[in-house]
Amino acid sequence: MALLWPFATAAVAINLFLLGLIGIAIGLPAIAPITALWVSLPLGLPFTWLSARWVASLIAEAERT
């Protein structure tokens, strides 16, 4: 699970930044890239856990067939 954390956190940061760009269309302020990185650090942990569970279920499914 620890190996997935940097990738999940980076995905969260990218998605937050892009969400901020989409928010501009409806009048919200943009999210700075550095802000997206800082916010993604704590949010990366639950998404890492979810990703690890998803990967484990894919492995279990592949082993059944």
Number of C-alpha atoms within 10 A of each C-alpha: 12 10 9 15 19 14 15 23 23 16 15 21 23 16 14 20 21 15 14 18 16 15 14 12 10 8 8 11 12 15 17 12 15 11 12 20 19 12 15 22 16 11 15 22 18 13 19 21 16 14 17 18 13 12 13 12 12 12 11 11 10 9 8 7 5
